[in-house]
Structure formats: structure tokens, C-alpha cells
């Protein structure tokens, strides 16, 4: 048996090994590639048994594959199954090569099989390198996560002492000069905390440690709460802060409220910061994407400094601002927009910017939300006649748009003279909306006009101190919200939107409740012990302090005083808060303490840390620096359940 000359020529040109053997394993053909990689010349091996040339072949899967191919005509693919291969082959540098071997019947030679050998050394090396990179990347991510958790703790722990002490000083009677110093220190500490939070947030996003947690909430109160937080600062700068919700009904939506707040707050903060005069307009609306899936779209427009076109694309990159002078003049880390963009992507949306230098900017973002259905628009002011006298064009136009959406007939003027021209014609109005500036200029004429007209006067002002209270008119604080006007139509004024910690003052000013309960502070840091102690003193609670988890267990086992709640630091020497909590829940301190409320008190704000606390049996989570009002709410919440 032999291989034809024509076939031999072709097989010798291939960049892979080709050997042909018969049913007795005798070598019929041995191509040039095998000659180069085996060291055996064709004349030396042809006619010899493959089992004699390579004795280690006996009993291997390769021998079985050759037998199956010659006897049963069955092909086999043996890919990298040999370690080492029973056919030792070498490259030019005398390094053993990795092989992929295929065995199949040879059609040109009856009862013969062809063995095809491919050098896969480089691909195996690439795969190993890739596996190594994956392992290294995973290790790096784990190291980064550990670093973040540690840095969060290490940075926020001393900050807790600083901010906590400053907050305690706020309640003391101090000379005017010291109050000024205290306010400067407090503002500086808050600014530092804001910067640290930015850096940690960005690092968490980069490490893939940010989880999206959708919850149900009402969209209008959400925007009103966020925007209200910037109203005072905007008005101090003389900036008109305007909310256009004319296309937004009070819908219950499902989205990550905290992350959405972060995006909106960042953009409004930037708009107010970089606007010296003029206005900041926030517009929001919902549009349908598919059945039960919608897109929340929000635009923030300002009349600020504007941005050069070539800078816009860089602005969403980390640590970027339009130029160095911006950073020196306005401060900031340059991380806010990078964080906002990443959060938009995580929530299924995106963010964009259009801007013109000297005229202002418009940031627009969208995120995916879920709602059951949008409530129908209600015609609150159907056929009502309304007059608006407001100098700011945007405020005037947006208020008019909202009133018209409710079915009102609207007349708009922009100054005192135009207002006088309209009311002198004895036109009947149901509601007259006046900016405080216009009202002050025309107060005498308006008062006379009102004696013969039944219109409801609504004065729009920046704060409650602009005008005294009066039975002659309603007062609404800017920015104007839908709820303000809705309440007005029901002859009542809307109260300010409360934040998530309702009735703080009620809890803080409940000394009887507090004095009946004892709190155990488990904290190793002396400064943080003082902060926690002084906070509990101010709230009226009794307390005891221990330095670590082991001492806490010992205290609970032997104290004669009943403890009602534990404030548990997580990272402590000797025994950490997680181990201590697990032992308490396992009954090590007795049955009466197995269900005691335990609040995690930690400087680590990473989401996984919150889950870790809850998984170890803690009831709730308080991050450092300690917020006195939030602490009051938490204590009341869990002690009230006892």
C-alpha cells in the first residue's frame, strides 16, 4: 500500500502533520511537516509500526481512534486531550508543541486511516493568557471593592467626628463671631463630604458595584422635593428657578428613586452654580416606549456661562471641566456629569448637552420607568379667567401653559403698566397671578380694583418675608408647583413638600418617650463615641458604651439594666459588628436579646455593605456621618415597635 506521488506532493505542502497508517498501524505515509517536527525521516518510519516508533501510543485514546477508523470507518477528533501527547513533536526551538489530532478513514488507501495533526501551541497560549487576564481582572476588581469599602470607612469615620461635633455645636448659644466661624466650618465639611461621595460613587460605578433598586413613588412630589432643595441658593443669586410640569401628571412610577435624585440634583446644582443671572428651567414629561414601559425625559436649561463646542464631548468624561479656570472659580471634582451619564446608562437611558457660550446650556436626559397607567389630565380651571403679571418671560409662559392645560382662559402681561391697562377695562378675572415685584409697584391700584372685583389675588414671591400675610391675597413661594395651584383652587395653601424623614421635630421633641429607653453604643473610635453619646443625650435617651463586639456580648450577658436597642459599628478590633450581631441572634446573650433592634452604624456606604448588615441580622442601616434627625427617626421607628 502506498500514497500516489501526486497526492504526496500535495500533502507535503501542508502546514500541518499528515500520517497514513494501515490496519496493523504500519506507517504508509509521513509528510514533510512531520519530518520537521518529529526528527524522523520518511524513509526511517515508512513500513514501521507506529506503535514501535512511539511505544507510549499503546493503550491511548489515539490508538483506539485509529482502530475505530480502520475497522469501523468512524472518524475521531482528539482536541488537546494529551498531556503530554503520545506523539512528542517539537518546534524549531526544540519546544514541545500542543496538538489537536483528527483521525478518519483515508479514501485513497483502503483499510487505512489518515492522522491529521495541527500545532495549537499559540492558541493554547492565548487561551491561557486570556484565562490569566480574567483571573487578574477578577482579583483586581475584588481588590478595588475591598479598597473602596476600606476607604469609605477610613475617610468617613473622621468626617463623622467633624460633622457630628459641628452639628452638636449648632445647638449651643455662641457669640456671633463664633457662629460665623461655625457656619464656615460646617459648609466646608459638607462640601468635603459632597466631594468624597462623588469620588466614591464614581469608583463604585467603575467597579461595577452600583445596583439599580426600583421602588414605587409619585413623580411630581419627587421633583418638587429635589428642586426645593436648590430654591434658596438660586434666589440668593437672583436666579429665577422654574419648574415646567405642564406635561407631567402626578403618576406613580417604578424606578430607582435614589439614583434618579442623584442625576437631577447634579444637573440642577451645576445649572445654579454656573448661572450668574437669569434663570434655570427644569422641564419633565413622560413618553411611551412600549406597553407599560415608559421613558422619563427631563431637561435642565440655564442662562449660564455656556460651553465651547469642542469641550462638550469631553465633559462627560471623569475629572473634566470646560477649563482649569472653571475648577478654580467654581470648584468641584469634575465627576458629577460622568456619574450622571453612567447612572443614566444603568437605568436604560442616556444624557446629552447642547450649549452656546455666553447664552447658556441645556442638559437633557432620559431613563426607563414603569407605570401602570397615566392618570387623565383634570380640567381644574375649566372656563376660569386668569391674569398673569410676571416680568420673567419663562415663568410667565410656563404658568400660562399650565393654566391653559387645566382649561383656563389666560391673559398675560409683563409689567405694572400693562397690568393697569388690563384691569382699567373692568375685565372680570377669577384668578390674578402677580409677581411680588409687580404687586409692590401697583399695590395701591390693585387694592382699589379689588374692592369692586371678586378675583382671587395670588402673589408669587421668592420667600415668605417679601410681603406680610394678608387676607387680601394668597402667597405662593417660587418655584411654582402644580400642587400649589391645585391647593389654591380648593381654597387652601399647599404645605411645603416634606422629605422622606417626616415629622423629625416630633421625634426629636419627645423626651418622655426617649427617657424610657436605654441604647447600647458599640463603637471603638473615641471621637465617634462622643458624637453618638452627645446625639443620644440631646434626644433624651439613656445609654451605655462598649468598645467592641466581645465587650458588647459580655455586657449584655451580665448587665442588670435592660437594653432596648443597639447602635452597632461594623468594623472594630477584637470582634466586629457582624460577628457580634450573629452571636446575639444565635441566643448567646439570652432569649430576651435575640430580637433586640440592632442598627448598623458604619462609614461604609457601599450597597453590598447594607445587604451584608441585613444578612447578618441587623434591622436597619445608619451611615456616618450621623444625621441627628435621621437617628431620631430610626430610634423612634424601632423602639416604637418594641
Wavefront OBJ file of the C-alpha trace (Angstrom):
o trace
v 0.000 0.000 0.000
v 1.199 3.494 -0.813
v 0.071 7.046 -1.435
v 0.257 8.291 -5.031
v 3.013 10.720 -5.984
v 0.504 13.418 -6.881
v -1.215 13.084 -3.518
v 2.153 13.016 -1.699
v 3.189 16.305 -3.289
v 0.031 17.996 -2.093
v 0.225 16.576 1.443
v 3.877 17.596 1.760
v 2.960 21.241 1.089
v 0.506 21.454 4.003
v 1.364 23.361 7.180
v 0.176 20.509 9.380
v 1.152 16.909 10.086
v -0.263 14.105 7.907
v 0.438 10.423 8.631
v -1.283 7.493 6.930
v -1.326 4.087 8.718
v -2.914 0.761 7.820
v -4.969 -1.598 9.970
v -1.772 -3.016 11.517
v -0.570 0.504 12.466
v 2.167 0.353 9.792
v 3.115 3.816 8.537
v 2.218 4.233 4.858
v 2.955 7.974 4.544
v 4.792 10.561 6.671
v 4.696 14.139 5.336
v 7.432 16.804 5.449
v 5.776 18.697 8.334
v 6.080 15.567 10.500
v 9.672 15.075 9.361
v 10.479 18.633 10.554
v 8.680 18.266 13.900
v 9.439 14.626 14.797
v 13.066 14.250 13.743
v 12.212 11.046 11.876
v 12.920 10.951 8.131
v 10.176 9.465 5.972
v 12.433 6.581 4.872
v 13.108 5.710 8.509
v 9.476 5.328 9.521
v 7.537 4.231 6.418
v 6.868 0.494 6.775
v 7.471 0.627 10.528
v 4.675 0.190 13.083
v 3.564 3.461 14.634
v 3.453 1.598 17.952
v 7.170 0.773 17.613
v 8.148 4.298 16.609
v 6.098 5.699 19.533
v 5.798 2.960 22.197
v 3.804 5.245 24.538
v 0.972 5.203 21.994
v -0.163 1.762 23.179
v -3.463 1.829 25.086
v -4.100 5.530 24.479
v -7.213 7.097 23.035
v -5.264 7.796 19.863
v -4.674 4.050 19.325
v -8.399 3.438 19.934
v -9.289 6.170 17.434
v -7.020 4.625 14.746
v -8.607 1.228 15.346
v -12.160 2.660 15.117
v -11.266 4.471 11.895
v -9.673 1.498 10.073
v -12.063 -1.196 11.297
v -15.376 0.656 11.665
v -14.762 3.650 9.394
v -15.520 6.067 12.283
v -13.777 9.470 12.398
v -12.491 10.922 15.691
v -11.410 14.375 16.822
v -8.974 14.376 19.715
v -8.505 18.036 20.599
v -5.809 18.762 23.177
v -6.600 15.617 25.139
v -2.951 14.610 25.510
v -0.815 15.898 28.315
v 1.786 15.059 27.238
v 0.952 13.809 23.738
v 1.865 10.167 22.902
v 3.356 11.642 19.696
v 6.016 14.009 21.028
v 6.618 16.699 18.386
v 8.855 19.777 18.619
v 9.176 23.213 17.051
v 12.396 24.739 15.648
v 13.404 25.888 19.126
v 13.062 22.314 20.360
v 9.991 23.175 22.460
v 7.290 20.546 22.640
v 4.161 21.628 20.776
v 0.486 21.338 21.778
v -1.514 19.263 19.295
v -5.049 18.900 18.000
v -5.407 15.459 16.313
v -8.075 14.200 13.913
v -8.292 10.554 12.759
v -10.513 9.451 9.864
v -10.636 6.820 7.078
v -8.366 7.566 4.075
v -10.387 7.237 0.874
v -7.310 6.919 -1.378
v -5.985 3.901 0.526
v -8.333 1.016 1.551
v -8.168 -0.068 5.246
v -6.007 2.952 6.022
v -6.517 5.906 8.308
v -5.160 9.408 7.988
v -3.904 11.131 11.136
v -4.055 14.934 10.910
v -2.017 16.898 13.465
v -2.349 20.666 13.926
v 0.030 22.778 16.036
v -2.232 24.624 18.527
v 0.555 25.826 20.817
v -0.069 29.522 20.125
v -3.859 29.286 20.528
v -3.463 27.340 23.794
v -1.037 30.011 24.988
v -3.525 32.731 24.043
v -6.305 30.960 25.919
v -4.134 30.574 28.992
v -3.141 34.225 28.780
v -6.804 35.172 28.478
v -7.715 32.985 31.451
v -4.916 34.618 33.401
v -6.190 38.074 32.438
v -9.705 37.135 33.543
v -8.387 35.914 36.888
v -6.208 39.015 37.289
v -9.129 41.276 36.376
v -11.373 39.485 38.850
v -8.706 39.801 41.541
v -8.241 43.488 40.681
v -11.987 44.101 40.938
v -12.081 42.333 44.283
v -9.110 44.389 45.445
v -10.782 47.568 44.207
v -14.005 46.671 46.019
v -12.088 45.969 49.207
v -10.176 49.233 48.797
v -13.422 51.158 48.258
v -15.015 49.642 51.313
v -11.934 50.421 53.385
v -11.535 53.960 52.027
v -15.208 54.695 52.586
v -14.778 53.630 56.191
v -11.428 55.330 56.747
v -12.493 58.677 55.232
v -15.996 58.889 56.637
v -15.003 57.854 60.168
v -13.035 61.053 60.950
v -15.597 63.080 58.978
v -18.274 61.696 61.269
v -16.395 63.179 64.195
v -16.013 66.574 62.496
v -19.573 66.943 61.199
v -21.086 65.378 64.311
v -19.309 67.814 66.618
v -20.210 70.787 64.403
v -23.847 69.720 64.437
v -23.794 69.471 68.222
v -22.282 72.974 68.433
v -25.157 74.340 66.330
v -27.440 73.824 69.311
v -25.251 75.819 71.703
v -25.510 79.525 72.498
v -22.418 81.086 70.950
v -21.156 84.624 70.247
v -21.930 85.967 66.768
v -18.319 85.678 65.581
v -18.112 82.027 66.670
v -21.408 81.286 64.916
v -19.889 82.712 61.714
v -16.803 80.503 62.152
v -19.046 77.516 62.881
v -21.095 78.098 59.731
v -17.921 78.313 57.620
v -16.601 75.083 59.137
v -19.959 73.331 58.620
v -20.202 74.443 54.999
v -16.618 73.327 54.360
v -17.252 69.925 55.938
v -20.427 69.474 53.887
v -18.527 70.410 50.721
v -15.800 67.894 51.574
v -18.417 65.191 52.165
v -20.003 66.008 48.798
v -16.635 65.630 47.034
v -15.874 62.368 48.830
v -19.293 60.990 47.908
v -18.666 61.907 44.255
v -15.333 60.088 44.220
v -16.721 57.012 45.979
v -19.784 56.927 43.728
v -17.670 57.088 40.595
v -15.348 54.400 41.926
v -18.314 52.152 42.734
v -19.689 52.579 39.217
v -16.273 51.824 37.706
v -16.011 48.697 39.867
v -19.485 47.564 38.799
v -20.740 47.789 42.378
v -23.774 50.006 41.777
v -27.091 48.157 41.824
v -30.332 49.619 40.498
v -33.128 49.281 43.079
v -36.538 50.210 41.604
v -39.246 51.388 44.012
v -42.697 52.905 43.620
v -43.005 56.671 44.142
v -45.023 59.637 42.937
v -43.170 61.597 40.308
v -44.448 65.146 40.959
v -43.633 65.275 44.700
v -40.249 63.759 43.854
v -39.332 66.624 41.507
v -40.775 69.233 43.864
v -38.704 67.903 46.752
v -35.466 67.870 44.743
v -35.994 71.311 43.184
v -36.976 72.888 46.508
v -33.542 71.997 47.861
v -31.957 74.466 45.403
v -34.531 77.260 45.641
v -32.915 79.255 48.462
v -29.464 79.277 46.852
v -30.921 80.227 43.455
v -32.952 83.090 44.894
v -29.920 84.359 46.840
v -28.110 84.685 43.495
v -31.123 86.430 41.976
v -31.812 83.485 39.655
v -35.365 82.534 38.732
v -35.872 78.798 39.378
v -38.758 77.472 37.266
v -40.381 74.035 37.098
v -42.355 73.187 33.966
v -44.610 70.233 34.825
v -47.382 71.185 32.424
v -46.971 67.844 30.604
v -46.410 65.786 33.766
v -49.284 64.347 35.799
v -48.824 63.032 39.317
v -48.141 59.468 38.218
v -46.887 56.632 40.418
v -43.756 55.305 38.722
v -41.321 52.458 39.373
v -37.636 53.414 39.105
v -34.530 53.808 41.246
v -35.581 56.921 43.148
v -32.224 57.489 44.832
v -30.227 57.286 41.585
v -32.747 59.469 39.766
v -32.440 62.036 42.558
v -28.665 61.919 42.135
v -28.898 62.685 38.406
v -31.448 65.510 38.762
v -29.670 67.061 41.760
v -26.330 67.045 39.986
v -27.685 68.785 36.891
v -29.676 71.419 38.823
v -26.696 72.056 41.105
v -24.458 72.669 38.081
v -27.043 74.915 36.439
v -27.399 77.095 39.552
v -23.633 77.126 40.137
v -22.725 78.263 36.607
v -25.559 80.793 36.185
v -24.826 84.315 37.424
v -28.088 85.897 36.291
v -31.257 84.907 34.514
v -32.994 81.597 35.101
v -32.836 77.844 35.447
v -35.788 75.933 33.978
v -36.496 72.282 34.779
v -38.906 70.562 32.379
v -40.103 66.970 32.827
v -42.524 64.718 30.980
v -43.220 61.026 30.337
v -43.427 59.407 26.916
v -44.452 55.874 25.956
v -41.828 53.375 24.757
v -43.852 50.141 24.774
v -46.733 48.557 26.690
v -46.334 49.512 30.376
v -42.812 50.802 29.711
v -42.166 54.489 29.525
v -39.374 56.993 29.340
v -38.995 59.849 31.784
v -37.462 62.806 29.958
v -36.019 65.746 31.876
v -34.429 68.948 30.557
v -32.468 71.476 32.606
v -31.989 74.790 30.784
v -29.940 77.675 32.143
v -28.753 81.110 31.079
v -25.254 80.489 32.428
v -21.758 80.774 31.007
v -22.232 78.168 28.276
v -19.696 75.672 26.944
v -17.419 75.642 23.892
v -18.474 73.029 21.259
v -15.137 71.174 21.339
v -15.426 70.768 25.122
v -18.923 69.220 25.141
v -17.853 65.646 24.286
v -15.152 65.686 26.971
v -17.479 66.991 29.653
v -18.975 63.571 30.408
v -15.527 62.071 30.960
v -14.278 61.790 34.558
v -12.375 64.713 36.125
v -13.227 67.027 33.204
v -14.428 70.631 33.338
v -14.602 73.109 30.483
v -11.243 74.592 31.542
v -8.986 74.881 34.582
v -10.269 78.351 35.441
v -13.768 76.888 35.884
v -12.435 74.486 38.518
v -10.593 77.311 40.294
v -13.600 79.632 40.170
v -16.481 77.279 40.903
v -14.813 74.236 42.488
v -15.964 70.647 42.065
v -14.355 67.333 41.186
v -15.399 67.139 37.542
v -17.014 63.780 38.323
v -20.664 64.804 38.538
v -21.524 64.550 34.843
v -19.548 61.325 34.421
v -21.556 59.829 37.285
v -24.834 61.150 35.841
v -24.061 59.617 32.444
v -23.163 56.230 33.925
v -26.328 56.220 36.050
v -28.457 57.105 33.016
v -26.948 54.136 31.165
v -27.580 51.837 34.132
v -31.226 52.964 34.115
v -31.635 52.268 30.400
v -31.269 55.844 29.157
v -28.772 58.486 28.112
v -27.808 62.135 28.584
v -26.921 64.883 26.104
v -25.930 68.535 26.105
v -26.417 71.500 23.810
v -24.811 74.814 24.679
v -23.770 78.218 23.402
v -21.041 80.257 25.033
v -22.449 83.286 26.841
v -26.070 82.196 26.376
v -26.441 79.041 28.434
v -26.822 75.285 28.267
v -29.484 72.605 28.003
v -28.895 69.186 29.539
v -31.415 66.531 28.558
v -31.571 63.012 29.943
v -33.968 60.109 29.807
v -34.367 56.915 31.857
v -36.692 53.954 31.539
v -39.513 53.754 34.082
v -42.529 51.515 34.598
v -46.065 52.755 35.293
v -49.423 51.008 35.286
v -51.211 53.850 33.523
v -51.064 57.624 33.389
v -53.946 59.408 35.115
v -56.057 61.630 32.886
v -55.437 65.361 32.950
v -58.034 67.137 35.098
v -59.564 70.448 33.965
v -59.271 72.189 37.325
v -59.839 75.679 35.924
v -62.288 74.963 33.115
v -63.660 78.259 31.731
v -61.940 80.263 34.504
v -60.438 83.634 33.556
v -56.863 84.083 34.738
v -54.486 87.047 34.523
v -50.715 86.679 34.890
v -48.466 89.666 35.588
v -44.883 88.409 35.693
v -41.786 90.086 34.226
v -39.849 86.856 33.700
v -40.805 85.592 30.241
v -40.225 81.906 31.019
v -42.110 81.967 34.328
v -44.979 83.779 32.672
v -45.140 81.390 29.704
v -44.858 78.174 31.747
v -47.523 79.248 34.244
v -49.805 80.190 31.345
v -49.195 76.803 29.714
v -50.180 75.028 32.926
v -53.330 77.090 33.465
v -54.401 76.510 29.860
v -53.825 72.766 30.287
v -56.373 72.930 33.117
v -58.906 74.606 30.840
v -58.425 78.243 31.864
v -58.599 81.318 29.632
v -55.343 83.184 30.227
v -54.269 86.803 29.731
v -50.562 87.593 30.103
v -48.808 90.891 30.896
v -45.215 91.547 31.909
v -45.158 94.828 33.835
v -47.146 97.186 36.037
v -48.239 99.476 33.190
v -49.671 96.627 31.125
v -51.415 95.315 34.235
v -53.062 98.702 34.842
v -54.198 98.857 31.222
v -55.922 95.484 31.539
v -57.651 95.975 34.891
v -58.781 99.518 33.959
v -61.064 97.949 31.358
v -63.084 96.313 34.146
v -62.370 92.825 32.820
v -63.615 90.086 35.140
v -60.984 87.603 36.332
v -61.310 84.612 38.639
v -57.600 84.486 39.480
v -54.888 87.133 39.161
v -51.316 85.858 39.495
v -48.845 88.657 40.302
v -45.125 88.556 40.907
v -44.258 90.296 44.174
v -42.297 92.938 42.204
v -45.329 93.876 40.088
v -47.644 93.805 43.104
v -45.415 96.135 45.152
v -45.352 98.636 42.272
v -49.124 98.524 41.775
v -50.350 97.682 45.283
v -52.452 100.830 45.746
v -54.265 100.485 42.398
v -54.757 96.725 42.878
v -56.256 97.254 46.331
v -58.766 99.770 44.953
v -59.598 97.497 41.994
v -60.131 94.513 44.263
v -62.854 96.341 46.222
v -65.148 96.056 43.196
v -63.952 92.692 41.878
v -64.097 89.170 43.280
v -60.859 87.864 41.789
v -58.540 85.769 43.930
v -55.169 87.529 44.122
v -52.147 85.224 44.142
v -48.764 86.793 44.917
v -45.741 84.816 43.693
v -42.593 85.568 45.701
v -39.152 84.167 46.454
v -39.647 83.840 50.216
v -42.246 84.433 52.911
v -40.558 87.638 54.076
v -41.160 89.642 50.896
v -44.713 90.598 51.867
v -46.659 90.461 55.124
v -49.504 87.971 55.439
v -52.854 89.409 54.424
v -56.444 88.267 53.984
v -56.485 90.170 50.666
v -54.261 87.752 48.786
v -52.759 84.274 48.653
v -48.989 83.873 48.775
v -47.082 81.210 46.825
v -43.336 80.682 47.098
v -41.338 80.239 43.900
v -40.702 77.948 42.144
v -44.420 77.458 41.487
v -45.617 73.861 41.652
v -48.791 72.259 40.389
v -49.737 71.301 43.929
v -49.643 74.981 44.974
v -52.204 75.958 42.350
v -54.313 72.845 42.938
v -54.468 73.640 46.645
v -55.319 77.240 45.885
v -58.347 76.211 43.803
v -59.604 74.344 46.884
v -59.188 77.494 48.994
v -56.175 76.236 50.878
v -52.463 76.627 50.536
v -50.204 73.656 49.968
v -47.689 72.980 52.688
v -44.054 72.558 51.718
v -43.115 69.134 50.436
v -41.720 67.084 53.290
v -38.769 64.851 52.803
v -38.648 61.151 53.466
v -37.994 61.601 57.164
v -41.401 63.069 58.083
v -42.097 64.618 61.479
v -38.473 64.819 62.578
v -39.223 67.536 65.090
v -41.933 65.390 66.654
v -39.421 62.640 67.344
v -36.682 64.989 68.498
v -39.016 66.798 70.880
v -40.381 63.645 72.555
v -38.217 63.453 75.703
v -40.706 61.275 77.606
v -40.511 58.513 75.020
v -36.713 58.794 74.812
v -36.101 58.785 78.568
v -37.862 55.429 78.904
v -35.341 53.629 76.671
v -31.692 52.597 77.004
v -29.372 52.350 73.983
v -26.096 50.400 73.893
v -23.403 52.041 71.720
v -20.864 49.537 70.355
v -18.099 51.693 68.822
v -14.293 51.573 69.045
v -13.443 55.105 67.840
v -13.307 57.544 70.805
v -14.434 60.558 68.757
v -17.369 58.677 67.282
v -18.271 57.509 70.783
v -18.533 61.151 71.852
v -20.633 62.047 68.800
v -23.057 59.158 69.383
v -23.210 59.893 73.110
v -23.955 63.596 72.622
v -26.597 62.843 69.970
v -28.389 60.457 72.336
v -28.084 62.999 75.164
v -29.695 65.662 73.014
v -32.523 63.301 72.077
v -33.042 62.369 75.726
v -32.063 58.673 75.620
v -30.194 56.754 78.308
v -27.128 54.910 77.019
v -24.070 52.774 77.727
v -20.878 52.445 75.643
v -18.559 49.496 74.942
v -15.512 49.388 72.652
v -16.047 46.214 70.600
v -18.303 43.248 69.896
v -16.746 40.981 72.521
v -17.347 43.559 75.261
v -20.902 44.045 73.974
v -21.646 40.320 74.376
v -20.164 40.346 77.871
v -22.155 43.462 78.812
v -25.463 42.003 77.606
v -24.827 38.756 79.496
v -24.082 40.394 82.847
v -25.772 43.825 82.992
v -28.734 44.334 85.304
v -30.022 47.197 83.118
v -32.318 46.174 80.286
v -31.021 47.388 76.911
v -33.728 48.330 74.371
v -31.650 48.935 71.217
v -28.060 48.588 69.991
v -26.129 51.003 67.764
v -23.544 48.646 66.252
v -20.384 49.774 64.462
v -19.369 47.219 61.827
v -15.571 47.422 61.716
v -13.982 47.029 65.153
v -10.920 45.250 66.563
v -11.217 42.057 68.673
v -14.745 41.304 67.373
v -16.527 43.151 64.564
v -20.195 44.119 64.491
v -21.198 41.350 62.078
v -19.875 38.554 64.295
v -21.341 40.166 67.396
v -24.783 40.504 65.797
v -24.759 36.877 64.620
v -23.925 35.682 68.142
v -26.723 37.803 69.646
v -29.208 36.407 67.112
v -27.997 32.862 67.935
v -29.014 33.418 71.564
v -25.553 33.768 73.111
v -26.785 36.675 75.264
v -30.063 35.038 76.214
v -33.524 34.832 74.730
v -34.559 38.372 75.656
v -31.876 39.900 73.403
v -32.328 37.592 70.390
v -34.811 40.002 68.786
v -33.406 43.310 70.095
v -33.293 46.043 67.389
v -29.716 46.412 66.110
v -28.925 49.401 63.883
v -25.734 49.229 61.842
v -23.610 52.322 62.375
v -20.958 52.315 59.675
v -18.836 54.559 57.489
v -19.101 52.099 54.588
v -21.849 53.327 52.225
v -21.445 50.679 49.501
v -24.740 48.936 48.658
v -23.310 45.480 49.334
v -22.444 46.623 52.875
v -26.121 47.403 53.536
v -27.058 43.895 52.347
v -24.292 42.394 54.455
v -25.644 44.146 57.560
v -29.176 42.889 56.958
v -27.968 39.365 56.144
v -26.146 39.197 59.482
v -29.334 40.041 61.356
v -29.151 43.819 61.781
v -32.502 45.590 61.463
v -31.502 48.829 59.755
v -28.594 50.876 58.486
v -27.270 54.313 59.508
v -24.299 55.707 57.599
v -21.687 58.011 59.095
v -21.551 60.965 59.489
v -24.524 60.587 61.829
v -27.512 62.759 60.919
v -29.232 63.741 64.170
v -32.727 63.922 62.687
v -32.400 60.619 60.854
v -31.042 58.994 64.014
v -34.082 60.304 65.906
v -36.448 58.839 63.325
v -34.676 55.467 63.278
v -34.656 55.162 67.069
v -38.331 56.067 67.336
v -39.243 53.709 64.482
v -37.620 50.618 66.013
v -38.263 51.348 69.682
v -41.915 52.098 68.979
v -42.264 48.504 67.701
v -40.994 47.024 70.993
l 1 2 3 4 5 6 7 8 9 10 11 12 13 14 15 16 17 18 19 20 21 22 23 24 25 26 27 28 29 30 31 32 33 34 35 36 37 38 39 40 41 42 43 44 45 46 47 48 49 50 51 52 53 54 55 56 57 58 59 60 61 62 63 64 65 66 67 68 69 70 71 72 73 74 75 76 77 78 79 80 81 82 83 84 85 86 87 88 89 90 91 92 93 94 95 96 97 98 99 100 101 102 103 104 105 106 107 108 109 110 111 112 113 114 115 116 117 118 119 120 121 122 123 124 125 126 127 128 129 130 131 132 133 134 135 136 137 138 139 140 141 142 143 144 145 146 147 148 149 150 151 152 153 154 155 156 157 158 159 160 161 162 163 164 165 166 167 168 169 170 171 172 173 174 175 176 177 178 179 180 181 182 183 184 185 186 187 188 189 190 191 192 193 194 195 196 197 198 199 200 201 202 203 204 205 206 207 208 209 210 211 212 213 214 215 216 217 218 219 220 221 222 223 224 225 226 227 228 229 230 231 232 233 234 235 236 237 238 239 240 241 242 243 244 245 246 247 248 249 250 251 252 253 254 255 256 257 258 259 260 261 262 263 264 265 266 267 268 269 270 271 272 273 274 275 276 277 278 279 280 281 282 283 284 285 286 287 288 289 290 291 292 293 294 295 296 297 298 299 300 301 302 303 304 305 306 307 308 309 310 311 312 313 314 315 316 317 318 319 320 321 322 323 324 325 326 327 328 329 330 331 332 333 334 335 336 337 338 339 340 341 342 343 344 345 346 347 348 349 350 351 352 353 354 355 356 357 358 359 360 361 362 363 364 365 366 367 368 369 370 371 372 373 374 375 376 377 378 379 380 381 382 383 384 385 386 387 388 389 390 391 392 393 394 395 396 397 398 399 400 401 402 403 404 405 406 407 408 409 410 411 412 413 414 415 416 417 418 419 420 421 422 423 424 425 426 427 428 429 430 431 432 433 434 435 436 437 438 439 440 441 442 443 444 445 446 447 448 449 450 451 452 453 454 455 456 457 458 459 460 461 462 463 464 465 466 467 468 469 470 471 472 473 474 475 476 477 478 479 480 481 482 483 484 485 486 487 488 489 490 491 492 493 494 495 496 497 498 499 500 501 502 503 504 505 506 507 508 509 510 511 512 513 514 515 516 517 518 519 520 521 522 523 524 525 526 527 528 529 530 531 532 533 534 535 536 537 538 539 540 541 542 543 544 545 546 547 548 549 550 551 552 553 554 555 556 557 558 559 560 561 562 563 564 565 566 567 568 569 570 571 572 573 574 575 576 577 578 579 580 581 582 583 584 585 586 587 588 589 590 591 592 593 594 595 596 597 598 599 600 601 602 603 604 605 606 607 608 609 610 611 612 613 614 615 616 617 618 619 620 621 622 623 624 625 626 627 628 629 630 631 632 633 634 635 636 637 638 639 640 641 642
